[in-house]
Amino acid sequence: MKKLTALTAVALCLSTGAFAQEKTEFKVAWSIYVGWMPWGYLEESGIMDKWADKYGIDVEIVQINDYIESINQYTAGQFDGVSATNMDTLSIPAGGGVDTTALIVGDYSDGNDAVILKGDGDLTSLADKPVNLVELSVSHYLLARGLDSVGLSEADLGGVINTSDADMIAAFSTDDVQAVVTWNPLVSSILEDPTATKLFDSSDIPGEIIDLMVVNTETLEANPDFGKAMAGAWYEVMGLMAAGDEEVLTAMAEASGTDLAGYKAQLASTEMFYDPADAVAFASSADLPKTMVSVAEFLFDKGILGEGAPSADFVGVAYPDGSVTGDENNVMFRFDTTYMQMAADGSL
């Protein structure tokens, strides 16, 4: 907990959002995850360049191996955008004072995040056992939701061990590790172990773990062509994926360390918003504010909703209809459907 809090504090000091201005070169970070593989494909295929050229800009998409580190680097001002979940956006950049906009709502996890036990059992079997996960990430949130469903809490465990996603597969193979919580493609790899038992996954809490491309709000406001290029490129690839283009899907599969069948299996547990109109509807739904309130309460309970947050309402979250949950005077996270709607209207 201290680690992320310190990083957030440092990022707050380093953030240069106040200096946002018109520019022509942008950098976006992403990390390996089934719903974010399109960002790597955009870069490698030249589709991002095509759309950036249309608007007279340059967009570089950079892969970062460590997911949390990618968000920390965005928060520190080293990137203009980053692939992140709703929870991690709220806790790290938004909680750290970096005004951030969800430019694209890509999907929600519908089974891609899972609690996995070594051996037979159910959620109650986790009592007194240590659990390895990326502390204070969506994995931590998923674990809390799972434990709550059987009347347990984190206090009933044998501890939570902070483990990088890059080390998770190797950790599960050791004798010391009894249970892990992680996301795909790691989940699929770990479940290949005959001793692994899936106890709970994100399909049990649909719509709560949301995968986004978030960008610096001031940068976006000063450079709307950045948003247009990003949305145009993204939805071109969404069209290819929705059509089942096997060449595109195979490229994503190989980049994520699996084969076409494996990647399709991961997509089956991902509610992808291939149609931008569906993403707009999801971001505009009455369920989203309820989810974000629940997430904010979890983060506050863990002490990571911003440095010294006095309540779960510390950070304001704005929605497409203008409503806000949390502090209206401290809005640092915004769901903006402008560019997704432009894609839906064919006006990019």
Secondary structure, 3 states (H helix, E strand, C coil): CHHHHHHHHHHHHHCCHHHCCCCCEEEEEECCCHHHHHHHHHHHHCHHHHHHHHCCCEEEEEECCCHHHHHHHHHCCCCCEEEEEHHHHHHHHHCCCCCEEEEEEEEEECCCEEEEEECCCCHHHHCCCCEEECCCCHHHHHHHHHHHHCCCCHHHCCCEEECCHHHHHHHHCCCCCCEEEEECCHHHHHCCCCCEEEEEEHHHCCCCCEEEEEEEHHHHHHCHHHHHHHHHHHHHHHHHHHCCCHHHHHHHHHHCCCCHHHHHHHHHCEEECCCHHHHHHHHCCCHHHHHHHHHHHHHHHCCCCCCCCCCCCCCEEECCCCCEECCHHHEEEEECCHHHHHHHHCCC
